[in-house]
Amino acid sequence: MTTTTTNTRLPLSAEDAARRSADVRTIGLIGLAHGTSHFFHLLLPPLFPHFIREFGLSYSEVGLLVTVFFVISGVGQALSGFLVDRTGARPILFAAIACFFLASVLAGFAGGFGGLMAAAALAGLGNAPFHPVDFTILNKRVSSARLGHAFSVHGISGNLGWAVSPVFLIGLTEAFNSVRAAYAGTALLALVVMGILYLNRDALDDRQGSWGHEKAGAAAAPVEHPMAFLKLPSVWLCFSFFFFTTAALAAIQSFASPALSQLYGLPLGATAFVVTGYMLCGAAGMVLGGFLVNRSERLERQISLAMSGAAALLLLAGIGWLPPVAAACVAALAGFGTGIAGPSRDMLIKRASPPGATGRVYGTVYSGLDTGFAVAAPIFGALMDGGHPRGIFFGAAIALMLGVGAAGLVGVSRRR
């Protein structure tokens, strides 16, 4: 009697196929929402040279606009995590995108620093709930087998939002010779995204899902105070990790373009797209990072290697030894290293989250992102005003290495 074995994959059952389809749909919609939030992070920075010229502002003053955005976003993010856990994520998502629409209107009609400040504040309010909302919906509605890829798509979409924003705003401003035309375009974009999400709102209903790790531990999980998660060292280490890595990102997003222009004599019109290149390289890195994250238990080691490489490239760009075009390319390529680390970062936070506190943990941890932007932007702006463009790249590299140290401590804390 002969036994025959075959490697032919069995077709998916109807239930598995439906589950996969539902996962893909939810991941895609959250990716769109997250990309939109990152697009509106850069509602103002790509047009900083215009505001400096038209309104007589300094680099420190336009850096303060970034600070206002992220102070409001950071405080709101920590608070919105509790609101998401209590009321659900979907209605808050729609309110956030409505804020982006209104911020675009304010930016388009701004006549000076005060109007820009109001637009920054409203956009920051809209940005506040996105990470608690996104990760609550993903963790509740996406199967655990596809969660690593969901985190990867989430990160990629954010980088793509950052990459598209400068091209969109600068392109419309130059095409119509009008800042108002650019902000009319961003307002329309917010409405289109709102319409797409509303038509597919059933795939975003976090009341219809449940966390797998909550099911597994439901019987044994004790009832804790809503603030008990704040006692976990891993939560604050994750916060510090976000703070340092975002400080580096703030330097690149807001000031890499004028810094490269001053260091290497490149035209601002060309260096403005270094941020786009950095984000596209980051998106490519996240594709690879999404495959690596499910194969590694030592996520902090993966993060350390990727971010150390990115720091080395930023140092190389800042030294001034490279030809001008090569320096711009090296600065953009650094995004690949930070991108690889992205999915591992999000999975590290998931593993550090107690059952039932996902919104609160993500809200608190990701407020480190907002805090990093808020603190770093005026500091790096002051470096530019002081005539120290190299400080943009050196400071970003140092911040990345501090983030590497924080990630290592998160890993040690989890194992203990």
Secondary structure by P-SEA (a helix, b strand, c coil): cbbbbbcccccccaaaaaaaaaaaaaaaaaaaaaaaaaaaaaccccaaaaaaaaccccaaaaaaaaaaaaaaaaaaaaaaaaaaaccccaaaaaaaaaaaaaaaaaaaacccaaaaaaaaaaaaaaacaaaaaaaaaaaccccccaaaaaaaaaaaaaaaaaaaaaaaaaaaaaacccaaaaaaaaaaaaaaaaaaaaaacccccccccccaaaaaacccccccccccccccaaaaaaaaaaaaaaaaaaaaaccaaaaaaaacccccccccaaaaaaaaaaaaaaaaaaaacccccaaaaaaaaaaaaaaaaaaaaacccccaaaaaaaaaaaaaaaaaaaaaaaaaaaaaccccaaaaaaaaaaaaaaaaaaacaaaaaaaaaaccaaaaaaaaaaaaaaaaaaaaaaaaaaac
